[in-house]
């Protein structure tokens, strides 16, 4: 199901993150974060297109993972600012997070396992941190946001270019049609006269 998102053109950008990068993002060297991701082999973060994914689709995707791929629900977080579903399975070891944050949708696909016992500690720790202590993660998500903006701009430029090309093609076809209708008619009388003379 995860790979189908790219095939259906629902993914704006994908980012692959490995343990060394995760440790680099943890500028405050928070022990609960290190313990949480200790068994993560690879993380893929998918930033979904806002015009092709919705809250209902997020719910349907969660149900699909459980029914079709045998994922179990680990945790659900819902408040006014965010909705996060955390699912996983043991064989193979996989964790998937579905998140709705600030009107955007993200899916995190994790090869490996999260130490779920550390998650409450990490949430509490993050809530007590100031912006300088979480700057590594903030910088990473700022990068994702800027990439998404650039991708939307590229799509808009491509759309405008296609519209211009289509308009040029319509103008060419209109000019060709006009030229056909204004072409000089054949003088049938002249042809008949020439034929009679030859005889």
C-alpha positions, 0 to 999 in steps of 0.5 A: 500500500505504501508504494502505491502512493507514489504510483498514484502521484500522491507523494510530494517528496520522499526522504530516506533517513538512516540511524546516523542522521537521526542521531545528528538531528538529536542536537540535545542528545536526548537519551529517550530519543536515542532509546526510541530509535535504537532499533531503527534500520531505515526511515522513509518520510513521505510528504503527501500532496495536499491536493490528493490526500485527505483526512478520510483517506488517512483513516482508510489507509490506516484501516487498509494496513490493518486489514490487508497487511496485518498491522496492529495499532500501537497508538493514536494521538488526536487533539486540535493541532494534530492527529497521529496514528502509529501502527506496526507489525513484527514480521517483518519488523515495520512501523508506520506513522500516519500524521496530520500536522498543520493541515499537511499529511505525512507518512513515516515508514520505518524498517525496524522497531521503535522502543514504544516504552520511550515514547511517553518520555520523549513527548514529555521531554520535547514539551519541556524543550525550547526552540534551540534544543529542538532546532535539529528537528525544526531545521529538518521539517523546515527543509521539507516545507521548503521542498514542498513549496518548490515542488508546488511552484514547479508543478504550477510552471509545468501547468502554465507551460502545458496550457501555453503549448495547447493554446499555440496548437489550437492557434495553428489548427485554427490558422490551418483551417482558415487557410483551407477555407479561403483557398482559391476554388478550381475553375471547372469551366477552364478545365472543360474548355481545355479538354474541348480544344484538345479534342 
